[in-house]
Structure formats: structure tokens, C-alpha cells
């Protein structure tokens, strides 16, 4: 009987830690997406600047 109680306590502890970590990751997700889009815009604007600076007469 004691081993069942210990097993249940251990399982609930692991589940609690998992949920805490998952919530932390999900809370950071909007910031990560915003940063990724900023990087994409920076590289796209850099590509446009390179394309604009190299014309047919160079």
C-alpha cells in the first residue's frame, strides 16, 4: 500500500514539473515568433537592398 502512495506522489510530482516547463515554453513562444519574424524581415530587406544596388549597368 505504501508503494502505491509513493508511486502516485512521484507521478504527480513529475506531472507537475512537466506542466510547469510546458507553460514556461508556451509563455515564451510569442516572443520567439516575433524575434523570428524580425530576423526574416531584416534578411528580406537586405536582399532587396542588394538587388536594388546591382543594376544592369554595373
C-alpha positions in Angstrom: 0.0 0.0 0.0 2.9 2.4 0.8 4.5 1.8 -2.5 1.3 2.7 -4.3 1.1 6.0 -2.4 4.8 6.8 -3.1 4.2 5.9 -6.8 1.2 8.3 -7.0 3.2 11.1 -5.3 6.1 10.6 -7.6 3.9 10.6 -10.7 2.1 13.7 -9.6 5.4 15.4 -8.9 6.7 14.6 -12.4 3.5 15.7 -14.0 3.6 19.0 -12.1 7.2 19.6 -13.3 6.2 18.8 -16.8 3.2 21.2 -16.8 5.4 23.9 -15.3 8.0 23.5 -18.0 5.4 23.3 -20.8 3.7 26.5 -19.5 7.1 28.3 -19.4 7.8 27.3 -23.0 4.4 28.3 -24.2 4.7 31.7 -22.5 7.9 32.3 -24.4 6.5 31.3 -27.8 5.1 34.7 -28.8 8.4 36.4 -28.2 10.2 33.7 -30.2 7.8 34.1 -33.1 8.2 37.9 -33.0 12.0 37.6 -33.0 12.0 35.1 -35.9 9.8 37.4 -38.0 12.1 40.3 -37.3 15.1 38.3 -38.5 13.2 37.3 -41.6 12.3 41.0 -42.3 15.9 42.0 -41.8 17.2 39.4 -44.3 14.5 40.2 -46.8 15.2 43.9 -46.7 19.0 43.2 -47.0 18.2 41.1 -50.1 16.2 43.9 -51.6 19.0 46.4 -50.9 21.5 44.1 -52.7 19.1 43.6 -55.6 18.5 47.4 -55.9 22.2 48.3 -55.7 23.2 45.9 -58.5 21.6 47.2 -61.6 22.1 46.1 -65.3 24.7 48.8 -65.9 27.2 47.6 -63.2 
